[in-house]
Amino acid sequence: MLIYKTYSPAETEKVAFNLANKLPYGKVIAMFGDLGAGKTAFTRGFTKGIGIDCDVSSPTFALVNEYRGNGKTLYHFDMYRISGWDDLYSTGYFDYLDEGASLIIEWSENIEAVLPVDCIRVTINKTDDFNERIIEISGVE
């Protein structure tokens, strides 16, 4: 397990950027963490790290955002409001898994039973310091 401590959204983005550079394209990144922990900041860095230059925003209401560039695609899911199989199927999640693109999933705790066995797990925890985050990454060799 890799463990990082960051003190700003920019530092969180840098951790994600570096992770993206280590991974093969097409991985599933499952993110865990409370509201405001920095999951979207992490996604911004990851998106840049795989070579996609675009605006990244939380897909809270859309459920999934699609980012394309440099011949790659990243699907950014928000599973916050997913509470059952019908909700999950309505997102198209299983179809996206079959595309071979990269996926990054916020609120993965809500779909943990259907995450790929080989997914990269990223947990972001807030601390008593407003800007400090502890980032734990597992599944990286």
Secondary structure in CASP SS format (residue, H / E / C, confidence):
PFRMAT SS
TARGET T0000
AUTHOR 0000-0000-0000
METHOD secondary structure of the structure
MODEL  1
M C 1.00
L E 1.00
I E 1.00
Y E 1.00
K E 1.00
T E 1.00
Y C 1.00
S C 1.00
P H 1.00
A H 1.00
E H 1.00
T H 1.00
E H 1.00
K H 1.00
V H 1.00
A H 1.00
F H 1.00
N H 1.00
L H 1.00
A H 1.00
N H 1.00
K H 1.00
L C 1.00
P C 1.00
Y C 1.00
G C 1.00
K C 1.00
V E 1.00
I E 1.00
A E 1.00
M E 1.00
F E 1.00
G C 1.00
D C 1.00
L C 1.00
G C 1.00
A C 1.00
G C 1.00
K H 1.00
T H 1.00
A H 1.00
F H 1.00
T H 1.00
R H 1.00
G H 1.00
F H 1.00
T H 1.00
K H 1.00
G H 1.00
I C 1.00
G C 1.00
I C 1.00
D C 1.00
C C 1.00
D C 1.00
V C 1.00
S C 1.00
S C 1.00
P C 1.00
T C 1.00
F C 1.00
A C 1.00
L C 1.00
V E 1.00
N E 1.00
E E 1.00
Y E 1.00
R E 1.00
G E 1.00
N C 1.00
G C 1.00
K E 1.00
T E 1.00
L E 1.00
Y E 1.00
H E 1.00
F E 1.00
D E 1.00
M C 1.00
Y C 1.00
R C 1.00
I C 1.00
S C 1.00
G C 1.00
W H 1.00
D H 1.00
D H 1.00
L H 1.00
Y H 1.00
S H 1.00
T H 1.00
G C 1.00
Y H 1.00
F H 1.00
D H 1.00
Y H 1.00
L H 1.00
D C 1.00
E C 1.00
G C 1.00
A C 1.00
S E 1.00
L E 1.00
I E 1.00
I E 1.00
E E 1.00
W C 1.00
S H 1.00
E H 1.00
N H 1.00
I H 1.00
E H 1.00
A H 1.00
V H 1.00
L C 1.00
P C 1.00
V C 1.00
D C 1.00
C C 1.00
I E 1.00
R E 1.00
V E 1.00
T E 1.00
I E 1.00
N E 1.00
K E 1.00
T C 1.00
D C 1.00
D C 1.00
F C 1.00
N C 1.00
E C 1.00
R E 1.00
I E 1.00
I E 1.00
E E 1.00
I E 1.00
S E 1.00
G C 1.00
V C 1.00
E C 1.00
END
